Amino acid sequence: MADPKLRILVVDDFSTMRRIVRNLLKELGFTNVDEAEDGAIALQKLQGGGFEFVVTDWNMPNMDGLQLLQAIRSTPTLKHLPVMMITAEAKKENIIAAAQAGASGYIVKPFTAATLAEKLQKIFDKMGV
């Protein structure tokens, strides 16, 4: 499943969570992973080009995950990017909001490598990867 060359951006204001997600991705074979500590920094990095996948937390300062997702979807050069939302919020309205904004997938914390792998596979299947 894993394409080690796939460039992934992990966005979370909590460095421990970025490290956990990065390690889980590495476990799944994804080694080309970069990090950003909020949506504003992530958007700058994404606009620089070269990323093929975004894994973002929902609750962050400056620009949250939903705002980042909306910015990605409204930017012609980025709108094709798959975006996986990760959040501690399991509220139905949040899941609906993320789906309406164009999230490719949604994971509720805490989660395992198996859950991450399953969600990624669903997204890749939809993309025809």
N, C-alpha and C positions, 0 to 999 in steps of 0.2 A: 504494500500500500504506500509506504513512505517514499517520497522522492526527496532524498537528502539535499538536493539543490534548491528545492522550493524555499523561497525567502519569506519568512514569517516575522511579523511584528507583534510582539506581546506588549500590551498596554495595561498598566496597573500602577496606581500610586503607591502601592505597598511593595517594597523591593523583595520581601520574602515571597510574596505571591508570584511575582515575576519569575523568581528563581524556581519555584515549584513548577510553574507551567512550563518554563524552559526545560527543566529536567524531565518532565513527563513527555514533552515533545521529543527530546533527545532519546528517551527510552523507546519511543515509537519510530525512531530513525530519522527525525528531522533535525539537522545539525546547523542549518543556516538561519539562526534566530537572532533578531535584534530586539531591543527593548525601548520603551518610552514610558515616562512616569505620569503622563496625563494626555488627554486628547489633543491639546494644542500642540504639544511636542510631536505626538504621533502624526498629526496632519502634516506638519513641516517635513518630517521624515518621508511620509508617503508621497508628498508632492515632489520629492527628490527622485522618485521612481525606483523601480527594481523590486518592489514587494509584490508578492502573489497571494498573500493570505494575512488576515488580521485577526488576532485574538484579543478582545478587549474587555476589561472590567467595566461595570456600569457606573458605580459610584466613585468619582474622582473629582479633585478640584480643577479649576480653570475651564475645562471642557470635559463633561462626563461622556460615558460610552455611547449614550443615545445621541448626544449632540455630535460626537465624532462620526457615528454611523450616518446621521443625516448629512453631515458635511461630505462624507465619502460618496454617498448616493447622489449628491447634487453636483459633484465634480466630474465632468465628462471623462477625464483621463483616469479616474479612480473608481467610477461607479460599478465596474465589472468585478471589483475585488470581493471575494467572499469574506464575510465578517462574522465571527463567532463571538457572541456575548457571553461573558462569565459574570455571575452575580450571586450574591447571598440572598437576593430578593426572589422569592418564589411566587410572588403575587401574580395572579392571573392578568391583571391589567398591565403589569410590566412586560409580561411575555407577549401580550397582544400588541403593546406599543412597539416592542422590538421587532415583531413580525411585520407590523404595518410600516415601520421605517426601513424595512428591507434586510433585517438580520438573516444570515444564512443558517444560523444555528444558535442554540441557547443552552447553557449549562448552569446548573445551580450548584454553588459551593456547599459543602466540600464534594469533590468528585475524584474518581480514580483514573488511572491511565486507560483502563478498559472503556470507561464512559467517554473519555476524550477521543479515544481511537474510533469508537462507534459513531460519535457525532461527526468527526472529521470524514470518516468513510462515507456517511450519508451525503455530506456536502460535495465530496469528490465525485460520487456517483451522479449527483444532479448536474455537476459541471461536465461530466463525461471524461474525467481524468482517469 
